[in-house]
Amino acid sequence: MAKERDMIDEIIDLQDNFLAVRNPLGNVANQLMGDPDAIPHYNPADYKDKPRMSLPSCLRSTSDGQDVCDRCARVCPVAAITYDGKKVIIEDNCRKCGLCIAACPTEAFIARRQMVRNLYDEIARVASTYDDCYITCTRALGRLPKDNEVLLPCVGVMPSELWFSLLAEHSNISVYLPLGICDRCRTVTGEEYYSEAIAEGEEHSIFSVGLEVDETNMTHEQSRAFKRRQFMSSMAQAGTTLVTAGNPAISGVQAVANRIKAHSNQINTLQRTLEQVTGMKNEELRRRQLTQKRKLVLSTLQSHPKLADRMVWEVPACDASRCTVCGDCVKLCPVRACSLDATGHFSVEPTYCVNCGACVQACPEHALEMKRINSRKMIVPDPAAEQVAKQRAQIQAVKKKSKKMLKTGLSALETFADELSKPE
């Protein structure tokens, strides 16, 4: 349902029309008169990075070459990933599509532009600024992206955790892919992977992803809320001047930046809270690792705890009668979620566990199996929110007590007045 317009919206439209009349050609004239070498040109390679490996995070490395995980090799469209013992080799024919980055449960593949936190910040910024945010790939767009278009090497670089977190906050995210574009792409595994990731993200989250197949239908309008923040900032700076030639975008941009920063601060606080609750290290004094994907999911559940009921979580459970306390499971876990205490008791911290199942495969006695847990255990307490709730409860208690005292006082006054009005 469209929001009702008011006088501020009408003034904003007048301002936009005025600026359009003053500069009808936009930046076209400046580009034609400028240095040709300084004009940006579209190059698909500018949006792609060849990933590099972080062996300490790789399951094959921590398992000394055991065949406990091959997700990266299975998702690679050109078989550019091979194994040599515990070493993972990225061949020269790598397409830089980023699918291995999304598929790896322990985030052992690193490419700066395709890392989950960077993608979240970029997409959330666009979705907070414009009416529509379009996510697309280099093959589909084939040109320099506009401000509300997020250009990726492949849409499949976005894992389900990223879709989940974005769709919990934003209803205006769409994928732009012309019909049949994936059929002509050499990244043959991309369509299947991003379809599954989007479906899982939608299933667990609040909103759905839109699909645009016709470029002419794409819109590039800034959102109403963003424009209003711009306008109010210009009013504060210009006094009573309603139409200004200055650039009022600072307020809108700053508001979006503050929102992204607040989300980053929430993640940092969440990690500190986890470390206080579970400890920074496991029983073997190895520091626990919280992946970027898991941070996004936990922060989203912290803000929207009801979404936990839509999710299914499985962690390894141990059959003590079979366990020989060999410790292979603990040595294998790259995020240090598993522990064995001095008595040989196996435990796992579900918030850190990435549900890869490698420890189950590696157990020589088959003492481990993945079992479903209560999804509410994945909600990390928010100290700030709990403090606010506590203060609100105290205020309500004081109000209730004050009302009761006031009622008692009024009743006493009425009784006193009745006594005075009685004849002697």
Summary of the structure (lengths in Angstrom):
residues: 424
radius of gyration: 28.2
end to end distance: 69.7
largest distance: 109.7
contacts: 1213
relative contact order: 0.10
helix: 51%
strand: 12%
